[in-house]
Amino acid sequence: MPDSFPGVLVLCTGNSARSILGEAMLATLGAGRLRAYSAGSKPKGVPHPGALRLLARRGIDTAAFSSKSWNTFTAPGAPRIDVAITVCDNAAQESCPVFIGAPVKGHWGLPDPADVHGTDADVDAAFEATWQALEVRVHRLLAARFEDMTQAKLAEFLSAIGQMDSAA
C-alpha cells in the first residue's frame, strides 16, 4: 500500500479485540484508499480468540493480526500515521505518544467484547455487536472524502462519528 495513502491507527489498551476489528475493517473496506493499523498502550500479546473467530467467519485472513504496542508507530522508519482513533475509553484518557505524522485524533468508544464471559456463542455475539457498531462508524468515515479535509474539520468529523448511536 503506498505511503501516500493516509495511515489510520486504531488504538485500544490491550490491542486484542476492538482495535483489531477496526484495523481489519478499515483495511478491508478502505482498501486502495488508506493504510490501516492497530496498537495498544498495554498490549495483551495476542488477539482475542473471539476477534479471530469473527474475522475468520467474515473471510478475513487472521495471520497478519497481532497485539502490539503503540510505541511500534513512534520509532524512526515507522509508518506515517495521519489519523489515530481510540475505541476504548481507557486509551482515550491516556497520554498518546507522539506519532510520526502528528495524526488527527478521534474517539469512537465502544463496549469491550473481551469483557464478555460465557460460551463461545455468548462471546461471539458480543464481538458481532461490536463489529456492527464499528461498521456504522467506518462506513460513515469512508462515505466522506476525509483525506481532503483540513485537520480541524477532520477532528470535528471524527468526533461526530464517535457520538453516533451504535444502532444507527
KOLKOL-156770 format. One record per residue (C-alpha): x, y, z; residue in three letters. Coordinates in steps of 0.2 Angstrom, whole numbers, plus 5000, padded with zeros to 4 digits. Each point is the difference from the previous one (the first is absolute). Layout:
XYZALA
...
This chain:
500050005000MET
500850164995PRO
500650125014ASP
499050144992SER
498449925006PHE
499550075017PRO
500549895014GLY
498649965013VAL
500549935017LEU
498649925011VAL
500550005018LEU
499449915015CYS
500949955017THR
500249824996GLY
500050004981ASN
499149835000SER
498250034996ALA
499250174994ARG
501650074993SER
500449844990ILE
498250004993LEU
500250184995GLY
501749974992GLU
499249854990ALA
498550104995MET
500950154994LEU
501249904991ALA
498649904991THR
498850144997LEU
501350144997GLY
501149894989ALA
500950114987GLY
499650165010ARG
500949995016LEU
501249895010ARG
499349935016ALA
500949955016TYR
499649965018SER
500950015017ALA
499850025018GLY
500750095015SER
500249835010LYS
499849874987PRO
499449825005LYS
501349924988GLY
498749904990VAL
498350054992PRO
498549945009HIS
499349834994PRO
498350084997GLY
500850134989ALA
500949874990LEU
498449894998ARG
499050154994LEU
501350054987LEU
500149824994ALA
498149994999ARG
500150154989ARG
501349934989GLY
501450115006ILE
501749925001ASP
500550015019THR
501949964997ALA
500550184999ALA
499250065016PHE
501050025016SER
499850095017SER
501450135000LYS
500550165009SER
499650174994TRP
501950045002ASN
500249894984THR
499350164990PHE
501250135009THR
501749934994ALA
500950074985PRO
499549914985GLY
498349965007ALA
498550024988PRO
499350185000ARG
498450015010ILE
498850144994ASP
498549955011VAL
500049925017ALA
498349935006ILE
499849945018THR
498649875002VAL
500049985018CYS
499850125014ASP
501649965009ASN
501150034985ALA
499150164996ALA
500550075018GLN
501849944999GLU
501450114993SER
500349954982CYS
501849994995PRO
500650124986VAL
499749914984PHE
501050044984ILE
498850104990GLY
499150095014ALA
498349914997PRO
498350085003VAL
499249915014LYS
498249935003GLY
499149905012HIS
498749874996TRP
499749915017GLY
499249834999LEU
499749875013PRO
501349875001ASP
499549834994PRO
501549925009ALA
499150045016ASP
498649874996VAL
500249835008HIS
499049854996GLY
499849884986THR
500950034983ASP
498250054994ALA
499950135013ASP
501750074996VAL
499749994982ASP
498450105002ALA
500950145009ALA
501350014987PHE
498750004986GLU
499150155009ALA
501750095001THR
500349974982TRP
498350064995GLN
500250165010ALA
501850034993LEU
499449974982GLU
498750145001VAL
501450125005ARG
501349934987VAL
498750024986HIS
499650185006ARG
501950044999LEU
500249924983LEU
498450084993ALA
500950175001ALA
501650064992ARG
500950015017PHE
501750004991GLU
499650184993ASP
499450075017MET
501050135010THR
500749935016GLN
498750105010ALA
498549944989LYS
500649825001LEU
500150015019ALA
498350075001GLU
499449864988PHE
500849865010LEU
499250075016SER
498350004991ALA
500249824995ILE
500549965018GLY
498450075006GLN
498949894988MET
498849885008ASP
500749834997SER
498349944994ALA
499950144986ALA
